[in-house]
Amino acid sequence: MNAIKSIFPQRLVKSLLTAGMFCMGISACADDTAAPEKSFSIADIAELERFYDSYANKRIELPGSGYESGDIVQFIDTGISHNTYTMQYEPTGDGLLVTLPDNLASSEYGIYIVRGGMKFLYGKSYFGRFDSRRLTAGNHPRLLMDSSDFETLKAQLAVADPTSLLARMHTECMVVADAWGMSDSELAFELDASGKRILTVAREALQRIFTCAYAYRITGDTKYLEHAERDINTVCDFESWNAKRHFLDVAELSVAVGLGYDWLYADLKPETRANAERALREYAFDTAEPYGSSFYNKVSNWNQVCNAGLVCGALAVYETCPETAEAIIEKSLESNRTAVEALYAPHGNYPEGYGYWEYGTVFEVLMLTALETAAGSDAGISATAGFDRTAEWLLYMVGTKHQGFNYADTPPFSASVDIPSWYFADRFKKPSILYFNKRNLDALTTDYYNWNHRLLPMIMVFAGRVDLNSVTSPTQKVWAGEGVTPVVLVHTDWTWSDTDKYLGIKGGKARSSHAHMDAGSFVYDAYGVRWSMDIGRQDYATLEVALKALGGNLWTYTQASLRWEVSRLNNFFHSTLTVNDAKHRVEGFATLEQTINTATEQGGTFDLSPVLEDQVASAMRTVKIVNDKDLKVIDAIRTRTDRSAKIRWTMVTPAAPAVENDRIVLTSNGKTMYLTAAEEGGTQIVYKTFSTDPVHSYDDPNPGIYLVGFEATVPADKWATFTTTLSPGN
């Protein structure tokens, strides 16, 4: 325990001095603990666990018989201080149930039952957020997989059918390692067009080092070791990891070096290990506090990625700088816990959308898995409300054409196999979460990871532990979730065929990370076509430069921000309502009011009133699939007493429109859809198409994308209910 003694004394004393009601007395008792009296006994005791996660185990049981009223339970630190915690407990009939104080410092403790002047040693165990005793020089590899895990995987691959998913995924990892990991291009410190990031370089480094480290661990071919070692030294010799400008760069490089260092530890040159240790300390750990404001207090993917980078780096080199590494890990866990609660609770739908879910969540599960494999615990973070449901949300976010519901800053890409879902399938024993992944993998023969994910080898951590034969399709048509960005998602038959229809509707507000002015917007797939779409974002770097030149900032979310002048980000270019040609209120939050899930109708109702309240008194939007045939959008609007409301109803579509007197005809891929609208009070409706041409010089063009809908004016102090129907023409 000498190592433990050297890690914690100063922090331990500080925490003990601030102990509250759970720690009723602290004293030095070295003489007492060295040879406790055993003049009384507790029968039927149970062996304590070697390690208790003090987050997950808030209360521990001490089974036994022979306890007496007035017995005292003490935890006595086995380290130098021998500080004593007097614990609260309650008798259970079969023993004692002891409540752990929140301020219990990480250390090994002797657990004593005190009766008068006598002590009975119940046992000893280690309590903490993680078990730092495992983080020794002799215990590498330890991040994601240890030596026995690698041996198990190699044994599985040796007997695997070449056509099995496990074998095919391994093959793909090797393809990526050979094609991209072994690249001879020079990794160089080069800022992007915005003069802000080296993120592209950092991600390439991570892909190269990680995939080559995997290839070496599995094959033993030294070419992968040599290439990874060269790349580790190259990035560690950079002038910095760009912490001051963009901490995401630090995070990805910290993961790259941490994983490479850990997986290749025994075979790296001593000078390479020393270089990696130095770079992690100087470029990552030492920069976390001065520049941590960019992520520690954020509720976004930044929090997840940056903390994951720091934790992976700290776990990798822990034994070389235990006090620093321990402080880094604890700070990151404290910060990340708050973010995870906000991002996933209560139901798992991720506020930043499909694309950023993958980014934030893959680093989240990387960190949690690394903590478990290296130190025995993920600090209870995986038990956060909604976290176990988030992969289910993602499954429902994929439409019939394999396109995601790409709200927020998410491009309109085709969904592919994702890595985090494999973690969730294994961690929560829900293999059917992989329904879409397995379907994709079964349908393709190669290159199913066409985006060549830099963290691709992570999937091999979980793939051998999941029974893919037990994967079945979802049984429910509708998924609904509240939280920061409430959504309703519908799949009518889960075949992803022309008979399947898909609907996604969202609420939330614009003043949220990566959000757009898109409350009330929807996507709709039917008959093999996406009829209503989200255009998605455009490249950040060019916008950052352009808006900065105009005195603005892309990442400012106030009402007057130039961010909302970008066409793709405001309400005019989304499938939603605009009133009196005004932008949506950034603070207005559109709530999910009703989920519709009957035999004949599936969808939801959102209250858009807070988003439009400067223009109308109230606005309720219901979007639903009716009789597995039509889509109906019902907008019930109450105008203000002081002004009329010019309603602009828009739908973004890739289908070519033709405006007729009583409808709009949409055609795409040989299919036809009719858009009709009516107001129950007879308000005149004018069908229109709206320009999708760039409004500003910095706006990207939108070729092949149309805006269709109608305009209508509702007088002041009136109710109007518009019903818009999309019905198939053939």
Number of C-alpha atoms within 10 A of each C-alpha: 11 8 13 17 17 13 18 20 16 12 13 19 13 12 13 18 12 9 17 12 10 17 22 12 16 15 11 14 14 16 9 12 18 10 10 14 14 12 10 14 16 17 12 13 16 12 12 17 12 11 20 22 20 24 18 16 15 13 16 16 18 22 20 17 15 12 20 10 7 9 13 17 21 22 22 25 27 22 19 15 18 21 21 23 24 19 18 19 18 11 15 11 11 15 19 20 17 17 16 21 19 13 16 19 21 22 26 24 22 18 22 22 21 19 17 9 7 14 24 18 18 18 16 20 18 23 22 20 26 26 22 22 16 17 19 18 15 10 13 21 25 23 24 24 23 17 14 10 15 17 14 13 20 15 11 14 18 11 9 14 12 13 11 11 17 21 20 20 22 22 15 20 27 21 17 25 27 16 12 20 27 20 13 9 7 9 15 14 19 13 14 13 13 14 12 15 22 22 23 14 21 25 21 20 27 28 25 28 33 28 31 32 28 26 25 21 20 16 11 12 12 14 13 24 22 17 18 29 23 14 24 26 18 16 24 23 16 14 10 15 30 21 21 15 15 16 27 27 23 29 28 28 31 33 32 31 31 30 26 30 29 26 25 22 20 14 14 18 12 11 10 18 23 16 18 25 22 17 25 26 22 15 20 27 22 15 18 25 13 10 15 17 11 19 23 24 14 17 20 24 28 22 26 30 28 29 29 30 28 29 30 30 31 28 27 33 25 22 19 17 13 21 15 15 22 20 14 22 24 15 17 22 23 14 19 26 18 17 22 25 18 20 27 23 22 18 21 26 31 33 28 24 22 23 21 20 23 19 16 23 23 22 27 26 24 25 25 23 24 24 25 18 18 28 22 18 24 23 23 16 20 21 13 17 18 23 23 19 20 25 27 23 22 22 20 26 27 25 27 27 20 15 18 27 32 26 31 26 23 22 19 17 13 13 19 18 18 18 23 23 29 25 25 23 24 18 17 13 13 21 23 22 27 25 20 26 19 18 13 16 19 13 9 9 10 13 15 18 16 11 10 17 18 23 20 22 24 24 19 21 17 21 20 17 16 19 14 17 9 11 18 14 14 17 8 13 18 22 22 23 24 22 21 22 25 24 29 30 27 29 25 20 18 21 12 21 13 13 16 20 29 28 30 31 29 27 27 30 28 29 18 18 19 21 23 28 27 29 33 28 24 27 25 22 23 28 21 17 21 21 21 25 27 26 24 19 20 19 11 14 15 15 19 20 17 18 18 14 10 9 9 16 17 20 13 14 20 14 15 11 16 18 22 22 17 23 22 27 23 18 24 26 24 31 26 21 25 23 21 16 14 13 20 28 20 23 16 21 23 27 26 26 15 14 20 20 17 12 9 12 19 25 28 26 25 27 24 29 21 20 30 25 17 17 24 26 20 19 23 19 26 22 27 26 26 17 12 17 16 18 25 21 20 20 23 18 22 23 22 19 12 11 15 19 22 19 19 19 24 25 24 25 24 20 24 17 21 14 16 10 8 14 18 23 20 22 18 16 9 7 15 20 23 19 23 19 22 16 17 11 10 10 15 13 19 16 20 20 16 15 14 19 14 14 14 10 9 17 18 19 15 13 9 10 18 23 24 26 24 22 16 17 17 18 17 16 16 15 17 20 19 22 18 20 22 21 17 17 12 9
